[in-house]
Amino acid sequence: MSDSGTRNLYTRRRFLRTSQAALAAVGAAPLLGTAAAAFGATTPATTAKKSAGAQPDYYDKLGVTKIINAAGTYTALSSAVMPPPVRAAVAAAALHPVRIAELQRKAGQYIADKLKAEGCCISCGASSALTLATAASVQAANGCRPTDIPSKVGTPAVPKNEVIVQKIHRYGYDNAMFLCGIKVVEVVTLDDYKNAFGPNTVMTNYFNAADEEGISQQDWLDVAHQHNIPCHLDAAADMPPISNLWKYTGMGWDLVCFSGGKGIRGPQNAGLLLGKKRLTDLAHANNSPGDGVGRGMKVAKEQLVGMVAAVDWVLTQTDAGWDKEFTRRANVVGHMVKDVPTVTTSIETAPIANHVPHLYIHFDPVKLGVTTVEVQARLRTGTPAIELHPSTGAKVGSEGLPSGTNALIVGTWMMNPGDEAIVGRQIHKVLTNPKSVGEYTPRVRG
Ligand SMILES: *Cc1c(COP(=O)(O)O)cnc(C)c1O
């Protein structure tokens, strides 16, 4: 990016910050015009202290480091920043008490209608959606009460307790199902799968972004539906494309979960369980504020409304618009480091989860005297702190991305507007002078 481009960016951000502060004072959301602005201008990490105004900055007060997210929608990195209309909806929801059950039902039905599903239960994340899907399926199969789950599951009172999963689709989120007292029945071949259905089967779980698909989705659905068993699809991180929000329910998946705080950019502790109304109604019955297994997974009014606003926001966006903006950011960073000896760049898009462009910065660690992992560590401890994609330096890339051996991987979709120029300059600085990172000094103070 040219100097004048950089300067315009900072000037624009100063304007946005001022106008945002003014609008925040009257409780309004800023309306932003540019593509980058769709994601919301925020206070740059470097100058945040100066702009606190009347509102204390609790991150600063607590001594918590604000980071630049050049990684992705990782829970440990607080996932997405909510866009301005979502932040405004969350703030407005905080002003009035409501009856939670009414809000849950109406918000769920609104989202279901928008996303072409019969029903929707807003959960406190995709992991919680998987728990509620399992509880709903246990209840549907056994006719038990929510309070029987998990204590009576697997006893003569609630005998049906088996969930069928492919061996290659076992993952850490299995714990979300085990909370309901179920057992997993593992299958490998299609024949195994056909033979796995029995009197105690309650549900199947399928991991959409698994490294290997194994049994095809259509075969999986056909066999289960011959036995009248509901199929849950975990598509937590699998948007964009936006149409995935209705594609899988349209294919016949009975239940599909999405994380609310990943690509949808809702509150981090929100998620969607979309699907057959008969089952999403049971998911509601097992959710907080009842005494079911979802009681400890409370979704507050702010998150319920925030999730509705996030779905509305997503439906104003386009895959092409996102792709253009994330690629532009990758090109800004790539352009800023391309004069470093041995550096070449490429853009790689993951096939299913995190299906967005990622910038790869390849270089010769021997010639530059620094390794990928050292660069990553230096950026992490610099000011502002920058987190690169966790597959940086890894022999095997995650989610179908190529290996990051000798490559820095820069995720651009979770950056705040303007972060790309800071990331480009800091990477350039470390690659050309590996011993020093230090403070980032913006050329134009905003
Ligand atoms: C992120 C993720 C989850 C959990 O989503 P949360 O909204 O953080 O609960 C579940 N499954 C998969 C495949 C994921 O990527």
The ligand as an ORCA input file, in Angstrom:
! r2SCAN-3c Opt
* xyz 0 1
  C     -15.782    -24.286     16.566
  C     -16.416    -25.629     16.422
  C     -17.337    -26.104     17.361
  C     -17.695    -25.315     18.590
  O     -18.293    -24.112     18.305
  P     -18.593    -23.068     19.497
  O     -19.545    -22.100     18.906
  O     -17.279    -22.500     19.880
  O     -19.188    -23.870     20.610
  C     -17.906    -27.342     17.145
  N     -17.576    -28.079     16.081
  C     -16.690    -27.674     15.159
  C     -16.382    -28.542     13.994
  C     -16.074    -26.426     15.296
  O     -15.200    -25.995     14.377
*
